Amino acid sequence: MARIVVEARKTPEAGAFLDNMAATCRVAGHQVMRWRGPRSGRVPYGRWMWPCDLAILFNGTHDRYSQFHQQLDGWDARRIYVELGWYPQQGRFQVDPHGINAAASWATERLTCHCRTPLAVPAAGDLLVVLQHDHDTQITHMSPWFDSMYAFVKHLAEHSALRLRLRKHPRHDLDERLAELARRQGLVWDQSPSLTTAMETCRAVACINSSGAVEALANRLPVLCFGKAVYRHPEAVHCLTDDGRQLRAVTGQLAQGRCDLFVEAIDEIVRRIQVRQWTVTQIQERLPPLLDSLLAGCKPSSWWSRLTDVLPLRRAA
């Protein structure tokens, strides 16, 4: 029997997924303690990080988790990271022992397909820019070249050969500096009711590492990726940096109806992402073997032994 800490979350979908993971751990015979992490919201658990052999964290990569990772390192505890999925996002979750998004254990695996079919570029349209949240870990931890949407859009506006159309993140307010930049540059804001609709009139999609790019790939649209991402493979997306010459070359080629991407690579990336997403109904089947592989040879934590010497054993609901 191992000791497993499972974070709780207030948000309904994430909370239900974590609750089911906790229940499955108990059924497998493990001691389960629930924990209110620094971004959990108001849930009926304490912030005490229990000594454990393994911790299941939602995202868990935010800077506010750093002190808890130090504790987990001290106990030599394994980790499982959980986050919302990529595509379709609703009802799907990332689950990985190494990290989320580009930090996932499989993210850098080479593609195995034979690239033979060049991707067709839409005959007309603009460059749809999918904006993200400046303080999201996708930007703070996985965006080596741009630390804000302002810097990102400024770079695009200065070097893109395609007209830009900016799509605001649906859950975050617009930054005033970015709004002023858009006014000054005469940039267009996308008013489409959904991302799917917005993509119908674009020639390509640009983002740092948004999950929206996976929908673009599923629709076989060219994607310009400017950050670390699970789909950042040169045959599947344009892997760009802050080099303006790269951007001018790629968008100039797209404006002429050509690109260096391949259908086979795009389809493999989309399939790879979809099979690695979990639903709630798959937890009972997929979690136990993952636990077994991570806990194999795990030694009881000396911290736990010392704690139970002086405190009565508490099993959280």
MONOR-V835472 format. One record per residue. N is the residue number from 1. PHI is phi in degrees with one decimal (none if undefined). NEAR is the number of other ideal C-beta (glycine too) atoms within 10 Angstrom. Layout:
# MONOR-V835472
{{N | PHI | NEAR} {N | PHI | NEAR}}
This chain:
# MONOR-V835472
{{1 | none | 10} {2 | -103.7 | 21} {3 | -101.6 | 21} {4 | -123.1 | 27} {5 | -94.6 | 28} {6 | -120.7 | 28} {7 | -64.4 | 28} {8 | -108.2 | 20} {9 | -133.8 | 21} {10 | -74.4 | 12} {11 | -60.0 | 14} {12 | -57.3 | 8} {13 | -67.3 | 15} {14 | -65.0 | 20} {15 | -60.2 | 17} {16 | -65.8 | 12} {17 | -64.7 | 23} {18 | -66.6 | 24} {19 | -59.8 | 16} {20 | -68.9 | 18} {21 | -65.3 | 26} {22 | -61.5 | 23} {23 | -63.4 | 14} {24 | -67.7 | 19} {25 | -62.0 | 22} {26 | -65.6 | 14} {27 | -60.6 | 12} {28 | -75.5 | 17} {29 | 95.6 | 9} {30 | -95.0 | 20} {31 | -79.8 | 18} {32 | -117.6 | 23} {33 | -121.2 | 21} {34 | -93.1 | 21} {35 | -143.3 | 22} {36 | -97.6 | 19} {37 | -74.8 | 23} {38 | -68.8 | 14} {39 | -126.1 | 15} {40 | -76.1 | 20} {41 | 84.4 | 12} {42 | -79.1 | 6} {43 | -128.7 | 17} {44 | -80.6 | 9} {45 | -138.5 | 16} {46 | -85.1 | 12} {47 | -89.2 | 10} {48 | -65.7 | 12} {49 | -85.8 | 22} {50 | -67.7 | 23} {51 | -57.6 | 22} {52 | -154.5 | 26} {53 | -95.6 | 24} {54 | -155.3 | 23} {55 | -125.7 | 27} {56 | -106.7 | 24} {57 | -118.1 | 24} {58 | -90.3 | 25} {59 | 65.8 | 21} {60 | 75.0 | 24} {61 | -100.8 | 19} {62 | -64.7 | 17} {63 | -57.6 | 10} {64 | -69.0 | 10} {65 | -92.3 | 21} {66 | -58.2 | 10} {67 | -65.7 | 11} {68 | -75.3 | 19} {69 | -65.0 | 16} {70 | -62.8 | 10} {71 | -63.6 | 15} {72 | -63.2 | 22} {73 | -62.3 | 10} {74 | -63.6 | 12} {75 | -92.9 | 21} {76 | 55.6 | 12} {77 | -84.9 | 24} {78 | -74.6 | 20} {79 | -135.0 | 19} {80 | -125.3 | 20} {81 | -101.6 | 22} {82 | -124.9 | 22} {83 | -156.3 | 22} {84 | -57.9 | 19} {85 | -76.0 | 20} {86 | -101.7 | 26} {87 | -160.2 | 19} {88 | -67.0 | 13} {89 | -77.9 | 15} {90 | -64.9 | 8} {91 | 78.7 | 14} {92 | -121.3 | 21} {93 | -138.3 | 23} {94 | -83.5 | 21} {95 | -139.6 | 22} {96 | -155.8 | 20} {97 | -78.9 | 14} {98 | -100.2 | 12} {99 | 158.5 | 20} {100 | -104.1 | 25} {101 | 51.6 | 24} {102 | -66.3 | 17} {103 | -87.7 | 17} {104 | -62.0 | 20} {105 | -62.8 | 12} {106 | -104.5 | 11} {107 | -60.7 | 21} {108 | -98.0 | 12} {109 | -62.0 | 11} {110 | -66.2 | 6} {111 | -71.2 | 17} {112 | -109.9 | 9} {113 | -74.1 | 16} {114 | -97.8 | 9} {115 | -85.2 | 17} {116 | -125.1 | 8} {117 | -108.1 | 13} {118 | -61.5 | 12} {119 | -72.3 | 21} {120 | -77.0 | 14} {121 | -97.7 | 20} {122 | -51.5 | 16} {123 | -68.1 | 7} {124 | -147.3 | 9} {125 | 129.5 | 18} {126 | -109.7 | 16} {127 | -100.1 | 23} {128 | -81.3 | 27} {129 | -101.1 | 26} {130 | -91.8 | 24} {131 | -83.8 | 23} {132 | -124.9 | 22} {133 | -96.0 | 15} {134 | -56.1 | 19} {135 | -99.1 | 11} {136 | -70.0 | 18} {137 | -63.4 | 20} {138 | -60.8 | 23} {139 | -93.9 | 19} {140 | -68.2 | 14} {141 | -115.5 | 18} {142 | -128.2 | 20} {143 | -127.6 | 22} {144 | -67.9 | 12} {145 | -110.0 | 14} {146 | -136.0 | 21} {147 | -99.0 | 12} {148 | -159.9 | 16} {149 | -67.7 | 24} {150 | -60.2 | 18} {151 | -63.5 | 17} {152 | -65.2 | 25} {153 | -66.2 | 23} {154 | -59.0 | 16} {155 | -62.7 | 19} {156 | -62.9 | 23} {157 | -62.5 | 17} {158 | -81.2 | 11} {159 | -126.1 | 18} {160 | -76.9 | 23} {161 | -84.3 | 15} {162 | -103.3 | 21} {163 | -65.4 | 15} {164 | -93.3 | 21} {165 | -132.2 | 20} {166 | -93.0 | 23} {167 | -114.4 | 21} {168 | -67.3 | 18} {169 | -65.2 | 16} {170 | -66.6 | 8} {171 | -113.4 | 6} {172 | -136.2 | 14} {173 | -69.8 | 9} {174 | -78.9 | 14} {175 | -68.3 | 17} {176 | -62.6 | 9} {177 | -63.0 | 14} {178 | -68.4 | 21} {179 | -61.1 | 16} {180 | -66.8 | 11} {181 | -59.9 | 18} {182 | -62.8 | 18} {183 | -64.3 | 9} {184 | -66.1 | 9} {185 | -90.8 | 14} {186 | 68.5 | 9} {187 | -80.2 | 18} {188 | -96.0 | 13} {189 | -98.6 | 12} {190 | -75.7 | 20} {191 | -114.5 | 10} {192 | -65.0 | 15} {193 | -69.8 | 7} {194 | -151.4 | 10} {195 | -64.2 | 18} {196 | -57.4 | 12} {197 | -66.2 | 11} {198 | -59.9 | 19} {199 | -75.1 | 22} {200 | -66.8 | 13} {201 | -119.8 | 14} {202 | -107.7 | 24} {203 | -94.0 | 21} {204 | -159.1 | 26} {205 | -121.5 | 26} {206 | -120.4 | 31} {207 | -160.7 | 24} {208 | -74.3 | 23} {209 | -159.4 | 23} {210 | -63.1 | 25} {211 | -65.7 | 25} {212 | -60.9 | 24} {213 | -64.6 | 27} {214 | -67.8 | 22} {215 | -63.8 | 22} {216 | -62.0 | 28} {217 | -64.8 | 25} {218 | -61.3 | 18} {219 | -93.8 | 13} {220 | 55.4 | 15} {221 | -102.9 | 23} {222 | -63.4 | 27} {223 | -119.5 | 28} {224 | -103.8 | 26} {225 | -106.6 | 22} {226 | -113.6 | 25} {227 | -148.3 | 24} {228 | -73.0 | 18} {229 | -156.8 | 26} {230 | -65.3 | 24} {231 | -101.6 | 26} {232 | -78.2 | 22} {233 | -129.9 | 21} {234 | -62.0 | 13} {235 | -80.1 | 19} {236 | -102.7 | 27} {237 | -138.2 | 24} {238 | -77.7 | 23} {239 | -90.5 | 18} {240 | -111.2 | 21} {241 | -126.6 | 13} {242 | -93.8 | 14} {243 | -83.2 | 12} {244 | -61.8 | 14} {245 | -63.8 | 8} {246 | -59.0 | 16} {247 | -63.6 | 24} {248 | -61.5 | 14} {249 | -66.0 | 15} {250 | -67.0 | 23} {251 | -70.1 | 25} {252 | -64.2 | 13} {253 | -65.8 | 16} {254 | -62.8 | 22} {255 | -61.5 | 16} {256 | -91.9 | 10} {257 | 83.8 | 12} {258 | -129.9 | 13} {259 | -156.5 | 19} {260 | -103.8 | 13} {261 | -103.1 | 24} {262 | -130.1 | 20} {263 | -60.4 | 17} {264 | -61.4 | 17} {265 | -67.6 | 23} {266 | -62.8 | 28} {267 | -64.2 | 16} {268 | -66.9 | 18} {269 | -61.3 | 25} {270 | -62.8 | 20} {271 | -63.1 | 12} {272 | -59.8 | 18} {273 | -66.7 | 23} {274 | -66.0 | 15} {275 | -74.7 | 7} {276 | -91.7 | 18} {277 | -80.8 | 18} {278 | -111.5 | 20} {279 | -109.8 | 13} {280 | -57.3 | 15} {281 | -69.2 | 9} {282 | -92.1 | 14} {283 | -60.1 | 21} {284 | -59.9 | 14} {285 | -87.6 | 10} {286 | -94.2 | 12} {287 | -73.9 | 20} {288 | -54.2 | 16} {289 | -65.3 | 9} {290 | -66.1 | 14} {291 | -60.0 | 21} {292 | -59.4 | 11} {293 | -68.3 | 10} {294 | -79.0 | 17} {295 | -94.4 | 17} {296 | -58.5 | 8} {297 | 75.2 | 4} {298 | -72.1 | 14} {299 | -92.9 | 7} {300 | -55.9 | 13} {301 | -71.6 | 19} {302 | -64.2 | 12} {303 | -63.0 | 16} {304 | -65.3 | 17} {305 | -61.0 | 10} {306 | -65.6 | 11} {307 | -66.7 | 13} {308 | -73.2 | 12} {309 | -67.9 | 7} {310 | -115.7 | 6} {311 | -123.5 | 8} {312 | -67.1 | 5} {313 | -65.1 | 8} {314 | -115.2 | 9} {315 | -107.9 | 9} {316 | -73.1 | 17} {317 | -70.4 | 8}}
